[in-house]
Amino acid sequence: MLNALEVVTTVIVGVMVGVEFSVAFVMNPIFHALPEDSGQLGHAHGGRILGAVMPIWYIGSLVLVGFWAVAGRHHPGSGLVVTAGGLLFLSVVMSVLLLVPINNRNKTWTPDNRPEDWTQQLRRWERFHYVRVAVIIAAFALLVTALA
C-alpha cells in the first residue's frame, strides 16, 4: 500500500510541477509575444482556469505527501519526504500570500478595465512564480530521491 501511495504522490506532484514549469517557461513567453491585448487576455483566461484547479492540486499534493511521511516514517528516505512536504507547504503559503492576490485581480482584467500598472503586476506575479516553481521542483526531486 505504501508503494502505491509513493508512486501516486510522486506522479501527481510531478505533473503539477510540469504544468507550473510550462506556465513559467512556455505559456508566459507565448502570451508576451502575442499582439496587442491578446497576451493580457490570455493571462486573464489562464488565471481563471488554473486559479480554479491549482488550489486543489497544491493542497492535495501536500496532503498526499503528509500521508506518505506518516505511513513511511520508519522507512529510508522519510526525512526527504518530510522536507518535500515542508517545501510544498512553503509553496502553498507563497501562493496564498503572494500569487493568489495578484491572480485574483488579473483574472478580472480586460483591456477596458485593467489598471495602468497591469504589466508591473503581471511581472511581479511571474517573479514570484519562478521562485515557486523552483520550490516545487526541489520538493519533487526530494520525492523522487526518496523513492530510490
Buried (B, 14 or more C-beta within 10 A) or exposed (E): EEEEBBEEBBEBBBEBBEBBBEBBEEBBEEBBEEEEBEBBBBBBEBBEEBBEEBBEBBEBBBEBBBBBBEBBEEEEBBEBBBBBBBBBBBBBEBBEEBBBEBBEBBBEBEEEEBEEEBEEBBEBBBEBBBBBBBBBBBBBBBBBEBBE
